[in-house]
Amino acid sequence: MTATVRLDKTLEEKLDFISQSLHKKKSDIIRDAISFYADSIQNSQKSRILKAVAKTKEADKAENDQFEGTLYDGM
């Protein structure tokens, strides 16, 4: 697929600098940047999901502990 990207002067200069510094084609830098950005988003989503699961486990454990504490109250 071919994509056209319009850059303002500042981004163009940054892309030129990175390209020259790394001795890579501008298209390679853009592809790497998109891949990095996509991976970052996926990792962020995974992190939020894992935190939500951990929080749910903690809440379930607390509720379970409270319930088990009442099992033998009347005996």
Rosetta constraint file for C-alpha pairs under 8 A:
AtomPair CA 7 CA 11 HARMONIC 5.73 0.50
AtomPair CA 7 CA 12 HARMONIC 5.71 0.50
AtomPair CA 8 CA 12 HARMONIC 6.14 0.50
AtomPair CA 9 CA 13 HARMONIC 6.13 0.50
AtomPair CA 10 CA 14 HARMONIC 6.26 0.50
AtomPair CA 11 CA 15 HARMONIC 6.03 0.50
AtomPair CA 12 CA 16 HARMONIC 6.11 0.50
AtomPair CA 13 CA 17 HARMONIC 6.09 0.50
AtomPair CA 14 CA 18 HARMONIC 6.16 0.50
AtomPair CA 15 CA 19 HARMONIC 5.96 0.50
AtomPair CA 15 CA 26 HARMONIC 6.69 0.50
AtomPair CA 15 CA 29 HARMONIC 7.70 0.50
AtomPair CA 16 CA 20 HARMONIC 6.11 0.50
AtomPair CA 16 CA 26 HARMONIC 7.31 0.50
AtomPair CA 17 CA 21 HARMONIC 5.97 0.50
AtomPair CA 18 CA 22 HARMONIC 5.96 0.50
AtomPair CA 18 CA 29 HARMONIC 7.74 0.50
AtomPair CA 19 CA 23 HARMONIC 5.57 0.50
AtomPair CA 19 CA 24 HARMONIC 5.05 0.50
AtomPair CA 19 CA 25 HARMONIC 5.95 0.50
AtomPair CA 19 CA 26 HARMONIC 5.66 0.50
AtomPair CA 19 CA 29 HARMONIC 6.91 0.50
AtomPair CA 20 CA 24 HARMONIC 6.87 0.50
AtomPair CA 24 CA 28 HARMONIC 6.47 0.50
AtomPair CA 24 CA 29 HARMONIC 6.83 0.50
AtomPair CA 25 CA 29 HARMONIC 6.47 0.50
AtomPair CA 26 CA 30 HARMONIC 6.24 0.50
AtomPair CA 27 CA 31 HARMONIC 6.16 0.50
AtomPair CA 28 CA 32 HARMONIC 6.08 0.50
AtomPair CA 29 CA 33 HARMONIC 6.07 0.50
AtomPair CA 30 CA 34 HARMONIC 6.22 0.50
AtomPair CA 31 CA 35 HARMONIC 6.16 0.50
AtomPair CA 32 CA 36 HARMONIC 6.01 0.50
AtomPair CA 33 CA 37 HARMONIC 6.04 0.50
AtomPair CA 34 CA 38 HARMONIC 6.11 0.50
AtomPair CA 35 CA 39 HARMONIC 6.13 0.50
AtomPair CA 36 CA 40 HARMONIC 6.07 0.50
AtomPair CA 37 CA 41 HARMONIC 6.31 0.50
AtomPair CA 38 CA 42 HARMONIC 6.29 0.50
AtomPair CA 39 CA 43 HARMONIC 6.06 0.50
AtomPair CA 40 CA 44 HARMONIC 6.10 0.50
AtomPair CA 41 CA 45 HARMONIC 6.20 0.50
AtomPair CA 42 CA 46 HARMONIC 6.13 0.50
AtomPair CA 43 CA 47 HARMONIC 6.02 0.50
AtomPair CA 44 CA 48 HARMONIC 6.25 0.50
AtomPair CA 45 CA 49 HARMONIC 6.20 0.50
AtomPair CA 46 CA 50 HARMONIC 6.08 0.50
AtomPair CA 47 CA 51 HARMONIC 6.14 0.50
AtomPair CA 48 CA 52 HARMONIC 6.17 0.50
AtomPair CA 49 CA 53 HARMONIC 6.18 0.50
AtomPair CA 50 CA 54 HARMONIC 6.15 0.50
AtomPair CA 51 CA 55 HARMONIC 6.10 0.50
AtomPair CA 52 CA 56 HARMONIC 6.13 0.50
AtomPair CA 53 CA 57 HARMONIC 6.14 0.50
AtomPair CA 54 CA 58 HARMONIC 6.22 0.50
AtomPair CA 55 CA 59 HARMONIC 6.27 0.50
AtomPair CA 56 CA 60 HARMONIC 6.07 0.50
AtomPair CA 57 CA 61 HARMONIC 6.03 0.50
AtomPair CA 58 CA 62 HARMONIC 6.17 0.50
AtomPair CA 59 CA 63 HARMONIC 6.20 0.50
AtomPair CA 60 CA 64 HARMONIC 5.99 0.50
AtomPair CA 61 CA 65 HARMONIC 5.98 0.50
AtomPair CA 62 CA 66 HARMONIC 6.17 0.50
AtomPair CA 63 CA 67 HARMONIC 6.15 0.50
AtomPair CA 64 CA 68 HARMONIC 6.09 0.50
AtomPair CA 65 CA 69 HARMONIC 6.16 0.50
AtomPair CA 66 CA 70 HARMONIC 6.74 0.50
AtomPair CA 67 CA 71 HARMONIC 6.68 0.50
AtomPair CA 69 CA 73 HARMONIC 7.56 0.50
